[in-house]
């Protein structure tokens, strides 16, 4: 069976950067299973898998525009420390969910100063060329249960990470959200709780 829209696909992958450093891999664990053609994977990878079959192996290079986007300096800003209403220390790498005019977004702390905290709204892989070694493990028609599950996620039901639950994921957002934030951090109106 060939990979096409609305097929359930399972793959093993290893993701590396331009220098060959491993970023992520499913090898040695369960394969990644997704609903093809519905935005579960970055476009550059999903497009290359289209029409392939179980058992095939391929190497895919994805440019930033077809991956996690071009790095955007406008998504980096410094927020006064007092706007972060959290218990405990704020450290580089912490992630917060913020509400922006475009909806919920995840930002990372990239610098901690005495008076300001610098945050970055770019995905950590934005601007990077990505290299995938992929083995297609399985391609099948979705069962009725799988179809209902995937369609619920696509319709905005819980289970699809932060965006799928309107940001109310109880801390398990699929992207290690550390805390919930309200406001528009890009305009220095962020209150993090």
PLY file of the C-alpha trace (Angstrom):
ply
format ascii 1.0
element vertex 193
property float x
property float y
property float z
element edge 192
property int vertex1
property int vertex2
end_header
0.00 0.00 0.00
1.32 3.44 -0.90
1.44 6.44 1.43
-1.32 8.90 0.58
-3.70 11.25 2.37
-5.55 9.75 5.33
-3.42 6.61 5.57
-1.89 5.69 8.93
1.88 5.54 8.53
4.58 4.29 10.91
8.21 5.26 10.38
11.53 4.96 12.12
13.69 8.03 11.66
16.93 9.61 12.70
17.17 13.40 12.45
20.56 15.11 12.16
21.78 18.64 11.49
24.22 19.82 8.81
27.18 18.76 10.97
25.84 15.23 11.43
24.84 15.78 15.07
21.87 13.61 16.06
18.89 15.73 17.10
16.26 13.02 17.52
15.59 9.38 16.66
12.89 6.75 17.04
15.35 3.89 16.47
15.37 1.57 19.47
11.86 2.58 20.52
8.38 2.57 19.02
8.10 3.94 15.48
6.45 7.31 14.94
2.87 6.74 13.77
0.87 9.55 12.16
-2.12 10.32 9.91
-0.61 11.23 6.53
-1.55 14.42 4.71
-2.98 16.20 7.75
-0.05 18.26 9.01
1.33 15.86 11.63
4.82 16.07 10.10
6.76 19.03 8.75
5.80 19.59 5.09
9.23 18.79 3.62
9.28 15.32 5.18
5.63 14.53 4.58
5.92 15.48 0.89
8.89 13.15 0.39
7.03 10.23 1.98
4.04 10.61 -0.36
3.74 7.59 -2.69
6.28 5.44 -0.80
5.54 1.97 0.65
6.35 -0.06 3.75
9.90 -1.39 3.69
11.35 1.56 1.78
14.26 3.55 3.20
15.14 7.08 2.19
17.30 10.04 3.06
15.48 13.37 3.06
16.98 16.85 3.35
14.49 19.52 4.42
15.22 23.22 3.99
14.03 25.61 6.75
11.04 26.92 4.78
9.67 23.35 4.54
10.69 22.46 8.10
10.26 24.62 11.17
10.46 27.91 9.29
12.98 30.65 8.71
14.42 32.09 11.93
12.56 35.32 12.73
14.37 37.86 14.93
11.02 39.59 15.59
10.06 36.62 17.77
12.87 37.36 20.23
12.18 39.89 22.97
13.17 40.84 26.50
10.50 40.85 29.19
10.82 42.55 32.60
11.50 39.89 35.23
8.53 41.04 37.34
6.11 39.92 34.59
7.05 36.31 35.37
4.82 35.32 38.26
6.23 31.88 38.96
7.61 30.18 42.04
11.21 29.12 41.73
14.12 30.03 39.55
13.80 30.94 35.88
16.48 29.17 33.85
17.64 29.11 30.24
15.73 26.47 28.30
12.48 26.77 30.27
9.43 26.93 28.04
6.24 28.86 28.57
2.94 28.97 26.74
1.90 32.49 25.81
-1.24 33.93 24.30
-0.53 36.07 21.23
-2.88 37.82 18.79
-2.38 34.77 16.54
-3.25 32.27 19.30
-1.29 30.17 21.77
2.47 29.88 21.22
5.43 28.34 23.01
8.44 30.50 23.87
11.83 29.47 25.29
13.94 31.35 27.80
17.26 32.05 26.06
18.87 34.47 28.50
18.28 35.33 32.16
19.35 38.73 33.44
18.89 40.53 36.75
16.10 42.74 35.39
14.98 41.11 32.13
14.36 37.65 30.71
14.98 37.17 26.98
12.52 34.81 25.28
12.49 33.31 21.80
9.26 32.34 20.04
11.03 30.55 17.19
10.97 26.76 17.19
14.37 25.54 18.34
14.92 24.03 14.86
13.84 27.16 12.95
16.39 28.20 10.35
18.10 24.80 10.33
18.53 22.40 7.41
17.29 19.01 8.63
18.47 15.58 7.47
16.22 12.55 8.00
17.12 8.88 7.55
13.73 7.20 7.32
12.51 3.61 7.21
8.82 3.14 6.46
7.58 0.41 8.81
3.85 0.26 8.02
1.15 1.88 5.89
-2.52 0.99 6.43
-6.08 2.24 6.22
-7.17 3.65 9.58
-9.42 1.50 11.71
-12.68 3.13 12.76
-11.16 3.84 16.19
-8.01 5.40 14.66
-10.09 7.48 12.27
-12.24 8.84 15.10
-9.14 9.61 17.19
-7.34 11.46 14.39
-10.44 13.34 13.30
-11.07 14.44 16.90
-7.53 15.83 17.11
-7.92 17.58 13.75
-11.18 19.13 14.95
-9.40 20.59 17.99
-10.15 17.96 20.63
-7.66 17.12 23.34
-4.78 14.88 22.51
-3.17 17.11 19.92
-0.73 18.97 22.15
-1.14 22.56 23.34
-2.89 23.82 20.24
-5.32 20.91 20.21
-6.61 21.70 23.69
-6.74 25.46 23.37
-3.68 25.59 25.59
-5.33 23.79 28.51
-3.27 20.64 28.55
-2.52 20.36 32.23
1.20 20.75 31.63
1.52 17.80 29.23
1.67 19.72 25.98
3.92 17.51 23.94
6.51 20.25 23.95
7.60 20.32 27.57
5.63 23.42 28.48
6.93 24.53 31.84
4.19 26.95 32.75
1.16 28.73 31.33
1.42 32.37 30.31
-1.14 34.95 29.38
-0.61 38.03 27.26
1.44 39.01 24.24
5.12 38.54 25.02
6.16 40.09 21.72
4.67 43.34 22.98
6.01 42.96 26.54
2.54 42.26 27.93
3.26 38.78 29.24
2.23 37.54 32.66
3.66 34.09 33.26
2.16 31.94 35.99
0 1
1 2
2 3
3 4
4 5
5 6
6 7
7 8
8 9
9 10
10 11
11 12
12 13
13 14
14 15
15 16
16 17
17 18
18 19
19 20
20 21
21 22
22 23
23 24
24 25
25 26
26 27
27 28
28 29
29 30
30 31
31 32
32 33
33 34
34 35
35 36
36 37
37 38
38 39
39 40
40 41
41 42
42 43
43 44
44 45
45 46
46 47
47 48
48 49
49 50
50 51
51 52
52 53
53 54
54 55
55 56
56 57
57 58
58 59
59 60
60 61
61 62
62 63
63 64
64 65
65 66
66 67
67 68
68 69
69 70
70 71
71 72
72 73
73 74
74 75
75 76
76 77
77 78
78 79
79 80
80 81
81 82
82 83
83 84
84 85
85 86
86 87
87 88
88 89
89 90
90 91
91 92
92 93
93 94
94 95
95 96
96 97
97 98
98 99
99 100
100 101
101 102
102 103
103 104
104 105
105 106
106 107
107 108
108 109
109 110
110 111
111 112
112 113
113 114
114 115
115 116
116 117
117 118
118 119
119 120
120 121
121 122
122 123
123 124
124 125
125 126
126 127
127 128
128 129
129 130
130 131
131 132
132 133
133 134
134 135
135 136
136 137
137 138
138 139
139 140
140 141
141 142
142 143
143 144
144 145
145 146
146 147
147 148
148 149
149 150
150 151
151 152
152 153
153 154
154 155
155 156
156 157
157 158
158 159
159 160
160 161
161 162
162 163
163 164
164 165
165 166
166 167
167 168
168 169
169 170
170 171
171 172
172 173
173 174
174 175
175 176
176 177
177 178
178 179
179 180
180 181
181 182
182 183
183 184
184 185
185 186
186 187
187 188
188 189
189 190
190 191
191 192
